[in-house]
């Protein structure tokens, strides 16, 4: 019987193990500038060794890894498809066409706020910050680099707009997940998170307007040169925009991400063969598999547009596997829960509940690096505490979004952070200070908790916060 009983872990022990894990990952990724896969794998090895020393059976280690990875099968496949979509969009002329059109219609003097607004609109339509960044985001990034703007600042505008749009969209996976975790209606959930989403978005727009005002004279010559190179080496046409139109059509019909991307890759491949009938099937599959290689002779353009392919996402896939494995172990051994649950039981005000919830979501992002778990784990741990405190599920849902969803993109070893770095080529620690939307959301959420502005409470009869009533209900 003793073999089946899990060892008891103290809160102090859980804190120590998690701090060791954080130390390994932060020292490796931030301190030494290593790719995150190895530090995360090392942290996973340390946790496994600790678990074996504490008497956990190897079957528990296996189960933790399997349960963790199981949550990432669909995201892994989506990232593989994104890699293929990026390369086919470049080869078909879609991204180069977006760049050429963008230079003509976007106000160069107000480039950053323009990019932020467009990415917000696209994000709201497709419901995915990942899709925004890996499609129109690449085009805008190329434009910004051409204009000699700070690449990290341009990345910040793209990412902020994509996340802002994602939070406004009913198609967003995280919106749907958060509303399901707190058991509330999706549109009610979206309506409630506007209390933090809209202020964060408007402030971000103002900041990008302040930082992004530039003179057209300093950039016009290079812009014209880039446009000439794109026109000379890519198929710049309205037909090349068919793949992005298809994305919006599929979003309108609420088609899931995987069939949308598969259809898009197929259409893009057809466009490539239509525009380049001499291209062999072997070369087309090479573009899809290993990525597109630009050979215009212009170093800047070639650097920007030589990317994509299934192979380019294998590093991302490896990170997802090891990160989810680490997260699965931390959950299986009760390390995360051992810290979250006691904290949730000793909070006696709206402000303290919101602050603790936001910090916990951020903590899960930092320790586990997985966006969905940063919603699920704190959602489970704080649900009863929010209910006992008289706060509705909508209040908790907003906390999960403001501390969980938007922060994952800022963690260097997080799935979102590594994806954006891989896609745009800007290290997470460099673009982090400019992703104003993600930085503002948790701050506004905490302020809301302490001021009561925009907080959703249960009805008056159940909104009793005294310890006596809480104890009676329990």
Protein Blocks (a to p, Z undefined) as FASTA:
>chain_A
ZZmpccdddfklmmmmmmmmmmmmmmmmmmnopafklmmmmmmmmmmmmmmmnopafklm
mmmmmmmmmmmmmmmmmmmmmmmmmmmmmmnommmmmmmmmmmmpcfklmmmmmmmmmmm
mmmmnopaklmmmmmmmmmmmmmmmnopafklmmmmmmmmmmmmmmmpckbmklmmmmmm
nopafklmmmmmmmmmmmmmmmmmmmmmmmmgccfklmmmmmmmmmmmmmmmpccdfklm
mmmmmmmmmmmnopafklmmmmmmmmmmmmmmmmmmmbcfklmmmmmmnopaddehpakl
mmmmgggjjklmmmmmmmmmmmmmmmmmmmmnommmmmmmmmmmmccbfklmmmmmmmmm
mmmmmmnopaklmmmmmmmmmmmmmmmnopafklmmmmmmmmmmmmmmmpmkbmklmmmm
mmnopafklmmmmmmmlmmmmmmmmmmmmnopopacddfklmccbfklmmmmZZ
